[in-house]
Amino acid sequence: MNTMIRLAVVGIIMLTAGLTRASAQSFLYPGEELTFRVSYLNITLGTVKSVVEPYTTLDGRRVAKVKVYINSHPNIPFVSLHSIYESWVDTTVTFSYKFNANTQVDDKWEFDQYLFDYTNKLLTMEKYRDKQKVSSKTAEIKKRFNDGSSLLFAARSMLYSKKSYRMPTVIMEDTVSTVINFQGKQEAVDIDAASYPVRTVYFNGDANWTGIYGLTGRFEGWFSDDEARIPIKAKMKVYVGSVTIELQSWKRGSWQPPKAG
């Protein structure tokens, strides 16, 4: 179960990643809280909550701030997974400036930090354990990158582009790429949290890398077909089968999932 939860977590964080028919500000909503159920064969493995915090300043520039909370289900034996991810992203919501990850490992917390210095084309990756630095490495970057959390918002910004993108991505301290194909195809999707089929826009893609526990390959996603572009459902292939990530609850003003016609 531990393996499946970690795979699902990476799936939602990754999935949930041009010009669009609405500006980034039309869907980036400070105060937005989205909670997702992560399941395998309809067994709840845990939850992932995405929070948009108020705009802030980083190194003198205005940035958007997003936070992701990951928790395993308390009824699953032998598993206790708790992580908090933070991303400081450009106001276009298409790339990241900074990423922090706090993860509980054996009753202790590990801290990872990625710093994207686009001026000097340098990525710095640091790892701490018990507040002591245990590793640090750098990599040259020629393009603008997304981390696992910011990729979700980059995907939302490009939903209506009807294009395919190869997104430079940092996953597990490695510079890789994620291909996402935005087709603009409308589909009706059923979720437990809505009493009616939800109108969505479908996309798919490929993780051109292998992550922890074999996470790789084809994935599918459905975002709400409206200006909010809320992630509604996602499916990710893992070595044991298909993991499903589904919107469970939301806080975003008066927003409700759009009804399919």
N, C-alpha and C positions, 0 to 999 in steps of 0.2 A: 504493500500500500504506500509506503514511503516513496518508492520509485514513481508510482502513478501520480501522487500528489505533486511532486516536484516537476514532473513532466507537464502536468496540467497548468501549474503556476507559470512556467515559462511560456506555455502556449498562449495563455490569456494575456500575459504581459507583452508577448511578441505580436499577437494578432491585433490583440485589442490595442501596426504600421501600415509644381505644375499649377496650373491655373484651375480654379474651381468656379462654380456658378455662384458662390457666395464667399464672402471674406472669412478669414479664420475667426475673426471676432464674433461672427454670427453663431458659431457653435461653442467657442471657448467661453465658458460661463463660470466665473468665480463663485464658489459655493456648491457647484455640482458634486453630488455624491452618487456613485453607481456601485451597487453590490452585485456580484456574480456568483452563482452556484457552479462549482466545478464537480463533474461527475464522471464515473466510469461504469458502464452497464447499469445506469440509473442509481448507482451507489454514490451518495454525497461524500466527496473526498475533502472538501474544504470550501472556503470562500475567498474572493478577492474583491477588495473595495478600492475604487479609484476616486480621488478627491482633487478638485481644482481649487487651489488656494488663491488668495489675492495676488495681483501683479506685484512684483518686487524689483529690486535693483541688484545686479550682480556686476562687479567690476565697472561701475559707472553706466551700465546699460539697463534699460527696462526689459524685464524678462517675465515670462509666464512660469508659474510654479505648479507642478503636479506631484501627487503623492499616492503611493499604492501600498495597501495593507494586505498581507497574505497570512491566512490562518488555517491550519488543518482542522478537520472536524473533531471535536473532543471525544466522540464515541468510537473513533478508529483506534484500535489498540497499537501500542508500541510506536506511535507516531506523535511528535509534537513539533510542528513546523510554524515558526513565526518570523516574518520578515517585514521590513518597512523600506520601500524604495522612494527616493526623491529625485526629481529631474527639474533642472532649470533650463527652459527651452526658449528659443527665439520667439518673438511675438508673431512671426509668420506661422509658428507651430510646425515647422518642417525640419528642424534640426536642434541638437542639444548643445548646451555649453558646459553642463556639469551634471554628474550623476553620483548619488550616494546610495549605498545599500547596507542596511543593518540586518543581520541574520542571526537567529539564535541557533547555536550549534552545541549540543551536549551541555545545556544550561549555561553556556557562555555566549557572548555576542561577538560576531565578526563584523568588521566594518570595511567596505570597499569604496573607493572614490575614483571616479574618472574625471579628468579635467581636459577639456578640448580647447587648445590654444590655436585658433585658426590663423592668427597673424603670423605666428612662427611655425605653423604647420606641424604641431606637436601634440600628441596625446600622452598624458601621464596617467598611469594606473597604479594605485597604491592599495595595499591590504594591511589591515591592523587586526590584532587579536589581543584582547584584554588591554586595549588602548596603547599597545606597543606595535610599532611598524614592523611587519614581518617580510614585506616584499615591496619593491617599487620598480617599475619598468616604463620605458617610453617607446613610442612608435611614431614614425612619420605619417602624417595624414595630408592628402592632397585634395580631399573633398570634405564636405560637411557631413557629420555622422549623427546617427540616432542611437540612443541606448534602448534597453528593453522597454522602459516606461514611455519614453517620448515617441517611440514608434507607433504606439496606439493613436496618438494625436496627429502625427504626420499622416497616417492612413486616413483619419477622419477628414483632414484638410484636402486630400486628393480624391475623395470618394467619387466625385462626379467628373473626373478628368477624362474617363474612357481611354486611359493610356496604361501602359505597363512601365513600372519603375524598378530599377535595381538600386535598392536603398543601402548605402554603406552603414553598417551596424556594428556595434561593439557588444559581444556576447561572451561571457565567461573569460574576460581578459583577452579576447581575440578580435581582430578586425576582420569582419566577414561581410557578406551581403545577403539581403533578403529581397527576393523578387515578389512584387505584388501586381496583380493584373486587375485593373479597374475597368469593368465592362459596362457599367451603367444598367445592368439588368435588374428589373424589378421582380421581387418575389414575395409571396405571403408566407410568414413564418409563425408557427405556434409556439408560445412559451407559457409556462404555468402562471406567470405573474400577470398575464393579460387574459381577459375573458373573450377575446376576439383575435383573429389572425392579424398580425402586425405587418404593415407595408414596409418593406426593406429594399435595400440595394445590395446585391450579391457581388462578392469578389473572391478571388482565390490567389494562390501564390505558392512559392517554394522557398523553404529555408535552405540556402545553399551552404549548409554547415551542419555539423553534428554536435549537439549540445550534450548536457549531462544526461545520462541514462538513455542515450540513443535518440533524442529528439531531433528530427530532421524531416525534410521532404515536404510533400504537399499539404496545404491547409486551406480551409474555407472560412469565410466570414460573412455576416449579414449585419449591416448598419441601418438604422432607421432612415426612411426615405423622407427626410425633412431637413430643415436647417440645423437641427440639433445633432444629427448624424450619430445617434447613440448606438454603441455596440449592443446588438440584441442577442446574437448567438454566434458561436464559433466552434469549429471542429478541427482537431489536430491529430495527425497520425503519430502514434508512438509504437514502441516495439510490442506492446501487449494489445494494441488495437486502437480504437478511436475514442478520444476524450472529448466531452462536450462541455462548453462553457456557456452559461445562459443567464441573461439579465434577470435578477431576482427582485430588486427594489431600486428606487431612485428618488433623488431629491434635486429638483431643478425648476424652481418656480412653479408654474402651472403646467409644465410639460407632461404630456401623456403619450404613450406609443401611438403613432398614426395607424388608423384602421385601413386594412387592405380593402380595395373596392370589390 
